[in-house]
Amino acid sequence: MEVFFVKAEFILKVVVPPFIIFALLVWLTAENYISGWVMYLLWVIGFVVANIIVTKISTRWSIQRMREKRAKEEKNNDKSN
């Protein structure tokens, strides 16, 4: 059950925001609301923002996993001593 929540959290925090950003950009481009240099600029900004979001969340999870692993190792070392 815990794995389900981890996957759901992953989908909500990592997949959905970039999907919304790019869906909006595709819609704006397809409807010709944006074109030319503005379109290029918005697409570049969209890529940068999406990458920042994914990197920020992934980094937080990695740091949290490392802290949990370190805490387990310290706990096991304390038990063995």
Secondary structure, DSSP 8 states (H G I E B T S, - for coil): -HHHHHHHHHIIIIIHHHHHHHHHHHHHHHTTSS-HHHHHHHHHHHHHHHHHHHHHHHHHHHHHHHHHHHHHHHHHHHHH-
